[in-house]
């Protein structure tokens, strides 16, 4: 078996797409509207595991306590951090400890902790 996709109920699809497409480098694989709202599947180029974002007004949205999504940086960590700042987000300082590679975190539009590491 392999992981196909993870579903996240979001509050604002436009803000979500701006973050994951513009900042995280993902691309839209499928996008459609239903009577209940909008559904978008995204993945990084060449990857098959996707994130499914759903915005259905009036439905429960994602609960973020304890949720962390970890990404490998596609450029030097300091450059990626600066890109995120320029996009209007507030990433943490770069964390360097012996437990894992250097990383920093930033919250996505729904408050999900996104970790970007070397």
Secondary structure, DSSP 4 states (H G I P E B T S, - for coil): ----EEEEE-S-HHHHHIIIIIIT-EEEEEEEE-SS-EEEEEEETT---EEEEEE-TTS-----TT-EEEEE-SS-HHHHHHHHHHTT--PPPPEEETTEEEEEEEE-TT--EEEEE-
